[in-house]
Amino acid sequence: MNQGVSSSLALDVDGHGCGGSGRGRCAPGSAASWALTGAPRAAEVGTGLILSLLSRHLRAVLLTQRLKEEAEKLQQEFGYCILDGHREKIGNFKTEPPGLFRGRGDHPKMGMLKRRVLPEDVTINCGRDSKVPEPPAGHQWKEVRSDRTVTWLASWTENVQNATKYVMLNPSSKLKGERDWEKYEVARRLKGVVDEIRSRYRADWKSREMKARQRAVALYFIDKLALRAGNEKEEGESADTVGCCSLRVEHVQLHPEADGCPYVVEFDFLGKDSIRYYNKVPVEKPVYRNLQLFLENKDPGEELFDRLTTASLNKHLQDLMDGLTAKVFRTYNASITLQGQLRALTRAEDSIAAKLLSYNRANRAVAVLCNHQRAPPKTFEKSMQALRSKIEAKKQQVAEAKAELEKARAGHASREDGSFLEKRRRRLEKLEEQLVRLGTQATDKEEGKQVALGTSKLNYLDPRISIAWCRRFGVPVEKIYNKTQREKFAWALDMAGEDFEF
């Protein structure tokens, strides 16, 4: 056997040279020693040996690729449906695994066991002539129905709160897009009648009927503070969360004067998802006087609006405008606030980074209005410290670049070519832009550490406002909405020009 060829073969197999032609020694039993002693070539080495020589990184890549292929196979099999002749993507088609119930906030049922969802628990909703999905072997569906009045495809009842869970269409589907468009169009219609509605509830503050007064004050809070109406629920079924209609005496305190403002109302209660709502807000004098009246001779656990229910409030709203609900008020006020804040904060001459900071500040104003809070991320301080270190390092680079530029200017008279000076100037400008961008990023991060921007952006803000703003001020839409969100709001991307007004 040619030892030179064998040595190179050993390098290919285990990456260790033997020196070739008798130089150096190879470990007995190694692939290289096999090659030098006439053992089989690498192509003949067993598959097990080859696999054992694969790096850990390569194995991880192969595993990730295999899992991705399996997930894609599941997506293709279960992740699509045919709706009105169109292939539409389904949202989450997987049930939750069994485990301990966590809940939001200090939930009274935290720690209870969520049992496994079986096919016998699941109701399938599909077309009369469509093929019914096959249940797992040995099982059958609870029910198969064809209900054209709902948009869910499958449903079941979970055992902890007896709440119904649904498999729905993906947010990017045509049907979901139509529903989103309709929702924001209803909110836009409110813009045309909101002044009349406000005049009516102000007049009702002086009504002789207590029910009308309570309804008018509640509607004032829903309008001005974007409070949720609140839904009735059975005792003990969930955490002690309330909305406007279910506020109790203990949730409200009146202050004749506070922080230099007269007629201040202090709210403190748990809202949706057990998020605390705390706010001290000055109100109009008739509202304050009515609240004093509503609180008279009541215990802390009694309802503030004892003559009002969510159902009766929503019926009244329907009488005021077709399709009007408390959520429409919330959507309207959120969208109007965003549009107004963007007008006030954005300057055409600002950099893209500064415009994005203005956008996030406008979005934060909406999130504060809607009480979309979050706890600061656990890694917040660490990431902020890393960002501050980057800023300090960038400041040092800017200082050095300025010194180099001054030095270049001093020697410029002796140079015939000004390209050297121009390079130094461009480098300084680039570093200063990077420093400004880092500073803007730090400001944005600090201001937003306890505010959740995603909820309002995806559920309460007409996306056409943001898209029109992007097109008007030359900001890439990708900076506001990621790929999934752009798919969800494809209808808005097609409709919104730079002159769109909510």
Secondary structure as GFF3:
##gff-version 3
##sequence-region A 1 502
A	DSSP	alpha_helix	3	14	.	.	.	ID=ss1
A	DSSP	alpha_helix	31	36	.	.	.	ID=ss2
A	DSSP	three_ten_helix	42	44	.	.	.	ID=ss3
A	DSSP	alpha_helix	47	52	.	.	.	ID=ss4
A	DSSP	alpha_helix	56	78	.	.	.	ID=ss5
A	DSSP	beta_strand	80	83	.	.	.	ID=ss6
A	DSSP	beta_strand	86	89	.	.	.	ID=ss7
A	DSSP	beta_strand	99	100	.	.	.	ID=ss8
A	DSSP	beta_strand	113	114	.	.	.	ID=ss9
A	DSSP	three_ten_helix	119	121	.	.	.	ID=ss10
A	DSSP	beta_strand	123	125	.	.	.	ID=ss11
A	DSSP	beta_strand	143	145	.	.	.	ID=ss12
A	DSSP	beta_strand	154	157	.	.	.	ID=ss13
A	DSSP	beta_strand	164	167	.	.	.	ID=ss14
A	DSSP	alpha_helix	174	204	.	.	.	ID=ss15
A	DSSP	alpha_helix	210	225	.	.	.	ID=ss16
A	DSSP	three_ten_helix	249	251	.	.	.	ID=ss17
A	DSSP	beta_strand	252	258	.	.	.	ID=ss18
A	DSSP	beta_strand	261	270	.	.	.	ID=ss19
A	DSSP	three_ten_helix	272	274	.	.	.	ID=ss20
A	DSSP	beta_strand	276	282	.	.	.	ID=ss21
A	DSSP	alpha_helix	285	295	.	.	.	ID=ss22
A	DSSP	alpha_helix	310	320	.	.	.	ID=ss23
A	DSSP	alpha_helix	326	345	.	.	.	ID=ss24
A	DSSP	alpha_helix	352	369	.	.	.	ID=ss25
A	DSSP	alpha_helix	380	410	.	.	.	ID=ss26
A	DSSP	three_ten_helix	412	414	.	.	.	ID=ss27
A	DSSP	alpha_helix	419	447	.	.	.	ID=ss28
A	DSSP	alpha_helix	454	459	.	.	.	ID=ss29
A	DSSP	alpha_helix	463	473	.	.	.	ID=ss30
A	DSSP	three_ten_helix	477	479	.	.	.	ID=ss31
A	DSSP	alpha_helix	483	488	.	.	.	ID=ss32
A	DSSP	alpha_helix	490	495	.	.	.	ID=ss33
###
